[in-house]
Amino acid sequence: MSPVLMSLYRAFSDNLIPPMGRLVTGDAQPYQYLVESIRKFPAPVAFSGMIGAAGFKRVTHTPYSGNIAALFSAWKI
C-alpha cells in the first residue's frame, strides 16, 4: 500500500469508524476492536504462507483498493 493511501486509511479507520459505530449502535468499542484487529492481520504474503503451511495448494491473493482489501483463494482436496 502506498504511504499516502496508508495514512488516509489510518486516519479514516481511527477517526471515523468507531464514531460511526457509536452513532449507529450506541457503542464504539466493537468498532475500535475491528480497527485494531484489521491492523494486526498478517500481510498478504505472510497470510498466503500461513494458508500454504496449513496444507492448501495453489494459494493466490488478489489485492483491491491499493491492498486495503484482498481476496485469497486456495485449493485443498
N, CA, C and O atoms as a GROMACS GRO file, in nm:
protein
  308
    1MET      N    1   0.086  -0.116   0.000
    1MET     CA    2   0.000   0.000   0.000
    1MET      C    3   0.091   0.123   0.000
    1MET      O    4   0.191   0.127   0.071
    2SER      N    5   0.055   0.221  -0.078
    2SER     CA    6   0.136   0.342  -0.085
    2SER      C    7   0.128   0.417   0.048
    2SER      O    8   0.026   0.408   0.117
    3PRO      N    9   0.232   0.489   0.085
    3PRO     CA   10   0.232   0.563   0.212
    3PRO      C   11   0.117   0.664   0.222
    3PRO      O   12   0.060   0.682   0.329
    4VAL      N   13   0.083   0.729   0.112
    4VAL     CA   14  -0.027   0.826   0.114
    4VAL      C   15  -0.159   0.755   0.141
    4VAL      O   16  -0.238   0.798   0.225
    5LEU      N   17  -0.184   0.646   0.069
    5LEU     CA   18  -0.308   0.570   0.090
    5LEU      C   19  -0.312   0.512   0.231
    5LEU      O   20  -0.418   0.509   0.293
    6MET      N   21  -0.198   0.466   0.281
    6MET     CA   22  -0.192   0.412   0.417
    6MET      C   23  -0.230   0.518   0.519
    6MET      O   24  -0.307   0.490   0.611
    7SER      N   25  -0.178   0.639   0.504
    7SER     CA   26  -0.210   0.742   0.602
    7SER      C   27  -0.356   0.785   0.592
    7SER      O   28  -0.419   0.813   0.694
    8LEU      N   29  -0.412   0.790   0.471
    8LEU     CA   30  -0.555   0.821   0.457
    8LEU      C   31  -0.642   0.712   0.519
    8LEU      O   32  -0.739   0.742   0.588
    9TYR      N   33  -0.606   0.587   0.495
    9TYR     CA   34  -0.683   0.476   0.551
    9TYR      C   35  -0.676   0.475   0.703
    9TYR      O   36  -0.777   0.454   0.770
   10ARG      N   37  -0.557   0.498   0.758
   10ARG     CA   38  -0.543   0.502   0.904
   10ARG      C   39  -0.624   0.615   0.965
   10ARG      O   40  -0.689   0.597   1.068
   11ALA      N   41  -0.621   0.732   0.901
   11ALA     CA   42  -0.700   0.845   0.951
   11ALA      C   43  -0.848   0.811   0.948
   11ALA      O   44  -0.920   0.839   1.044
   12PHE      N   45  -0.894   0.751   0.839
   12PHE     CA   46  -1.034   0.711   0.828
   12PHE      C   47  -1.070   0.608   0.934
   12PHE      O   48  -1.169   0.623   1.005
   13SER      N   49  -0.989   0.504   0.943
   13SER     CA   50  -1.024   0.395   1.035
   13SER      C   51  -1.016   0.439   1.181
   13SER      O   52  -1.098   0.396   1.262
   14ASP      N   53  -0.919   0.522   1.216
   14ASP     CA   54  -0.905   0.566   1.355
   14ASP      C   55  -1.009   0.671   1.394
   14ASP      O   56  -1.062   0.668   1.506
   15ASN      N   57  -1.039   0.762   1.303
   15ASN     CA   58  -1.121   0.878   1.338
   15ASN      C   59  -1.267   0.870   1.295
   15ASN      O   60  -1.349   0.949   1.342
   16LEU      N   61  -1.300   0.778   1.206
   16LEU     CA   62  -1.438   0.771   1.158
   16LEU      C   63  -1.511   0.641   1.190
   16LEU      O   64  -1.630   0.644   1.221
   17ILE      N   65  -1.443   0.527   1.183
   17ILE     CA   66  -1.513   0.400   1.202
   17ILE      C   67  -1.570   0.387   1.343
   17ILE      O   68  -1.689   0.358   1.356
   18PRO      N   69  -1.491   0.406   1.451
   18PRO     CA   70  -1.552   0.394   1.584
   18PRO      C   71  -1.663   0.496   1.611
   18PRO      O   72  -1.766   0.457   1.666
   19PRO      N   73  -1.647   0.624   1.576
   19PRO     CA   74  -1.758   0.717   1.597
   19PRO      C   75  -1.884   0.682   1.515
   19PRO      O   76  -1.996   0.700   1.563
   20MET      N   77  -1.864   0.633   1.393
   20MET     CA   78  -1.981   0.591   1.315
   20MET      C   79  -2.049   0.472   1.381
   20MET      O   80  -2.172   0.465   1.384
   21GLY      N   81  -1.971   0.380   1.435
   21GLY     CA   82  -2.027   0.267   1.508
   21GLY      C   83  -2.107   0.312   1.629
   21GLY      O   84  -2.215   0.259   1.656
   22ARG      N   85  -2.053   0.411   1.702
   22ARG     CA   86  -2.125   0.464   1.818
   22ARG      C   87  -2.255   0.528   1.774
   22ARG      O   88  -2.358   0.511   1.839
   23LEU      N   89  -2.252   0.601   1.665
   23LEU     CA   90  -2.372   0.668   1.613
   23LEU      C   91  -2.479   0.566   1.575
   23LEU      O   92  -2.597   0.586   1.604
   24VAL      N   93  -2.439   0.459   1.510
   24VAL     CA   94  -2.535   0.360   1.460
   24VAL      C   95  -2.582   0.264   1.570
   24VAL      O   96  -2.701   0.233   1.579
   25THR      N   97  -2.488   0.217   1.654
   25THR     CA   98  -2.523   0.113   1.751
   25THR      C   99  -2.522   0.160   1.895
   25THR      O  100  -2.571   0.090   1.984
   26GLY      N  101  -2.464   0.278   1.919
   26GLY     CA  102  -2.452   0.327   2.055
   26GLY      C  103  -2.327   0.280   2.126
   26GLY      O  104  -2.309   0.310   2.244
   27ASP      N  105  -2.239   0.206   2.057
   27ASP     CA  106  -2.119   0.153   2.120
   27ASP      C  107  -2.003   0.156   2.021
   27ASP      O  108  -2.010   0.092   1.916
   28ALA      N  109  -1.898   0.231   2.053
   28ALA     CA  110  -1.783   0.243   1.964
   28ALA      C  111  -1.682   0.131   1.985
   28ALA      O  112  -1.603   0.104   1.894
   29GLN      N  113  -1.681   0.066   2.101
   29GLN     CA  114  -1.578  -0.032   2.135
   29GLN      C  115  -1.566  -0.147   2.034
   29GLN      O  116  -1.454  -0.179   1.995
   30PRO      N  117  -1.674  -0.209   1.989
   30PRO     CA  118  -1.657  -0.316   1.890
   30PRO      C  119  -1.591  -0.268   1.762
   30PRO      O  120  -1.519  -0.343   1.696
   31TYR      N  121  -1.615  -0.144   1.725
   31TYR     CA  122  -1.558  -0.090   1.603
   31TYR      C  123  -1.412  -0.051   1.623
   31TYR      O  124  -1.333  -0.056   1.529
   32GLN      N  125  -1.377  -0.011   1.743
   32GLN     CA  126  -1.236   0.012   1.775
   32GLN      C  127  -1.161  -0.121   1.770
   32GLN      O  128  -1.050  -0.128   1.718
   33TYR      N  129  -1.223  -0.226   1.825
   33TYR     CA  130  -1.163  -0.360   1.818
   33TYR      C  131  -1.145  -0.403   1.673
   33TYR      O  132  -1.042  -0.460   1.638
   34LEU      N  133  -1.244  -0.376   1.588
   34LEU     CA  134  -1.235  -0.410   1.447
   34LEU      C  135  -1.114  -0.342   1.383
   34LEU      O  136  -1.037  -0.406   1.312
   35VAL      N  137  -1.098  -0.213   1.407
   35VAL     CA  138  -0.985  -0.138   1.351
   35VAL      C  139  -0.854  -0.200   1.398
   35VAL      O  140  -0.762  -0.220   1.317
   36GLU      N  141  -0.844  -0.231   1.526
   36GLU     CA  142  -0.720  -0.288   1.580
   36GLU      C  143  -0.693  -0.428   1.525
   36GLU      O  144  -0.578  -0.462   1.496
   37SER      N  145  -0.797  -0.509   1.510
   37SER     CA  146  -0.776  -0.645   1.459
   37SER      C  147  -0.738  -0.642   1.311
   37SER      O  148  -0.658  -0.725   1.267
   38ILE      N  149  -0.793  -0.550   1.235
   38ILE     CA  150  -0.753  -0.536   1.095
   38ILE      C  151  -0.605  -0.501   1.088
   38ILE      O  152  -0.532  -0.554   1.004
   39ARG      N  153  -0.561  -0.411   1.174
   39ARG     CA  154  -0.422  -0.367   1.175
   39ARG      C  155  -0.327  -0.481   1.209
   39ARG      O  156  -0.214  -0.485   1.160
   40LYS      N  157  -0.373  -0.575   1.293
   40LYS     CA  158  -0.287  -0.686   1.335
   40LYS      C  159  -0.290  -0.804   1.237
   40LYS      O  160  -0.210  -0.897   1.251
   41PHE      N  161  -0.380  -0.801   1.140
   41PHE     CA  162  -0.391  -0.911   1.045
   41PHE      C  163  -0.261  -0.922   0.966
   41PHE      O  164  -0.203  -0.819   0.930
   42PRO      N  165  -0.214  -1.042   0.938
   42PRO     CA  166  -0.087  -1.058   0.867
   42PRO      C  167  -0.092  -0.995   0.727
   42PRO      O  168  -0.197  -0.985   0.664
   43ALA      N  169   0.025  -0.953   0.681
   43ALA     CA  170   0.039  -0.902   0.545
   43ALA      C  171  -0.001  -1.011   0.446
   43ALA      O  172   0.010  -1.130   0.479
   44PRO      N  173  -0.047  -0.975   0.327
   44PRO     CA  174  -0.095  -1.075   0.231
   44PRO      C  175   0.004  -1.188   0.202
   44PRO      O  176  -0.035  -1.304   0.196
   45VAL      N  177   0.131  -1.155   0.183
   45VAL     CA  178   0.229  -1.260   0.154
   45VAL      C  179   0.244  -1.353   0.274
   45VAL      O  180   0.253  -1.475   0.257
   46ALA      N  181   0.247  -1.298   0.394
   46ALA     CA  182   0.258  -1.381   0.515
   46ALA      C  183   0.133  -1.467   0.533
   46ALA      O  184   0.144  -1.584   0.568
   47PHE      N  185   0.016  -1.410   0.509
   47PHE     CA  186  -0.108  -1.487   0.524
   47PHE      C  187  -0.116  -1.597   0.420
   47PHE      O  188  -0.161  -1.708   0.450
   48SER      N  189  -0.072  -1.570   0.297
   48SER     CA  190  -0.067  -1.674   0.194
   48SER      C  191   0.025  -1.787   0.238
   48SER      O  192  -0.006  -1.904   0.216
   49GLY      N  193   0.138  -1.753   0.301
   49GLY     CA  194   0.229  -1.856   0.353
   49GLY      C  195   0.164  -1.939   0.462
   49GLY      O  196   0.185  -2.060   0.468
   50MET      N  197   0.085  -1.875   0.548
   50MET     CA  198   0.015  -1.948   0.654
   50MET      C  199  -0.087  -2.045   0.594
   50MET      O  200  -0.102  -2.158   0.640
   51ILE      N  201  -0.156  -2.000   0.490
   51ILE     CA  202  -0.254  -2.087   0.423
   51ILE      C  203  -0.183  -2.207   0.362
   51ILE      O  204  -0.229  -2.320   0.374
   52GLY      N  205  -0.070  -2.181   0.296
   52GLY     CA  206   0.009  -2.290   0.238
   52GLY      C  207   0.060  -2.386   0.344
   52GLY      O  208   0.059  -2.507   0.324
   53ALA      N  209   0.105  -2.332   0.455
   53ALA     CA  210   0.156  -2.416   0.565
   53ALA      C  211   0.045  -2.503   0.625
   53ALA      O  212   0.073  -2.606   0.685
   54ALA      N  213  -0.081  -2.460   0.610
   54ALA     CA  214  -0.194  -2.538   0.660
   54ALA      C  215  -0.234  -2.648   0.563
   54ALA      O  216  -0.331  -2.720   0.587
   55GLY      N  217  -0.160  -2.662   0.453
   55GLY     CA  218  -0.185  -2.772   0.361
   55GLY      C  219  -0.260  -2.735   0.235
   55GLY      O  220  -0.292  -2.823   0.154
   56PHE      N  221  -0.289  -2.609   0.216
   56PHE     CA  222  -0.359  -2.567   0.095
   56PHE      C  223  -0.260  -2.550  -0.019
   56PHE      O  224  -0.144  -2.517   0.004
   57LYS      N  225  -0.304  -2.572  -0.140
   57LYS     CA  226  -0.223  -2.559  -0.262
   57LYS      C  227  -0.281  -2.448  -0.349
   57LYS      O  228  -0.394  -2.403  -0.329
   58ARG      N  229  -0.202  -2.405  -0.445
   58ARG     CA  230  -0.244  -2.304  -0.542
   58ARG      C  231  -0.299  -2.179  -0.470
   58ARG      O  232  -0.405  -2.128  -0.504
   59VAL      N  233  -0.225  -2.134  -0.372
   59VAL     CA  234  -0.265  -2.018  -0.292
   59VAL      C  235  -0.237  -1.890  -0.372
   59VAL      O  236  -0.126  -1.869  -0.420
   60THR      N  237  -0.338  -1.809  -0.385
   60THR     CA  238  -0.321  -1.679  -0.451
   60THR      C  239  -0.393  -1.573  -0.370
   60THR      O  240  -0.482  -1.602  -0.290
   61HIS      N  241  -0.353  -1.450  -0.393
   61HIS     CA  242  -0.429  -1.338  -0.337
   61HIS      C  243  -0.434  -1.227  -0.440
   61HIS      O  244  -0.338  -1.201  -0.512
   62THR      N  245  -0.548  -1.162  -0.445
   62THR     CA  246  -0.570  -1.051  -0.536
   62THR      C  247  -0.597  -0.927  -0.453
   62THR      O  248  -0.697  -0.920  -0.382
   63PRO      N  249  -0.507  -0.828  -0.461
   63PRO     CA  250  -0.528  -0.706  -0.382
   63PRO      C  251  -0.632  -0.615  -0.448
   63PRO      O  252  -0.643  -0.609  -0.570
   64TYR      N  253  -0.707  -0.546  -0.364
   64TYR     CA  254  -0.805  -0.448  -0.410
   64TYR      C  255  -0.783  -0.317  -0.335
   64TYR      O  256  -0.736  -0.316  -0.222
   65SER      N  257  -0.818  -0.209  -0.398
   65SER     CA  258  -0.811  -0.075  -0.337
   65SER      C  259  -0.675  -0.047  -0.275
   65SER      O  260  -0.665  -0.007  -0.159
   66GLY      N  261  -0.572  -0.069  -0.354
   66GLY     CA  262  -0.438  -0.041  -0.304
   66GLY      C  263  -0.394  -0.133  -0.193
   66GLY      O  264  -0.312  -0.094  -0.110
   67ASN      N  265  -0.447  -0.252  -0.190
   67ASN     CA  266  -0.419  -0.355  -0.089
   67ASN      C  267  -0.484  -0.327   0.046
   67ASN      O  268  -0.441  -0.381   0.148
   68ILE      N  269  -0.587  -0.244   0.047
   68ILE     CA  270  -0.666  -0.227   0.169
   68ILE      C  271  -0.744  -0.356   0.194
   68ILE      O  272  -0.765  -0.395   0.309
   69ALA      N  273  -0.785  -0.421   0.088
   69ALA     CA  274  -0.856  -0.549   0.097
   69ALA      C  275  -0.791  -0.646  -0.001
   69ALA      O  276  -0.729  -0.604  -0.099
   70ALA      N  277  -0.807  -0.773   0.025
   70ALA     CA  278  -0.752  -0.875  -0.065
   70ALA      C  279  -0.844  -0.996  -0.064
   70ALA      O  280  -0.905  -1.029   0.037
   71LEU      N  281  -0.851  -1.061  -0.178
   71LEU     CA  282  -0.927  -1.185  -0.191
   71LEU      C  283  -0.826  -1.299  -0.198
   71LEU      O  284  -0.739  -1.301  -0.285
   72PHE      N  285  -0.837  -1.395  -0.106
   72PHE     CA  286  -0.748  -1.509  -0.102
   72PHE      C  287  -0.821  -1.630  -0.158
   72PHE      O  288  -0.940  -1.648  -0.137
   73SER      N  289  -0.746  -1.711  -0.230
   73SER     CA  290  -0.802  -1.832  -0.289
   73SER      C  291  -0.701  -1.945  -0.273
   73SER      O  292  -0.580  -1.923  -0.286
   74ALA      N  293  -0.750  -2.065  -0.243
   74ALA     CA  294  -0.660  -2.180  -0.227
   74ALA      C  295  -0.740  -2.308  -0.250
   74ALA      O  296  -0.863  -2.310  -0.240
   75TRP      N  297  -0.669  -2.413  -0.278
   75TRP     CA  298  -0.731  -2.544  -0.300
   75TRP      C  299  -0.684  -2.642  -0.193
   75TRP      O  300  -0.568  -2.644  -0.155
   76LYS      N  301  -0.778  -2.722  -0.146
   76LYS     CA  302  -0.743  -2.833  -0.059
   76LYS      C  303  -0.838  -2.946  -0.093
   76LYS      O  304  -0.959  -2.938  -0.073
   77ILE      N  305  -0.778  -3.051  -0.146
   77ILE     CA  306  -0.861  -3.165  -0.190
   77ILE      C  307  -0.823  -3.288  -0.111
   77ILE      O  308  -0.880  -3.395  -0.132
   0.00000   0.00000   0.00000
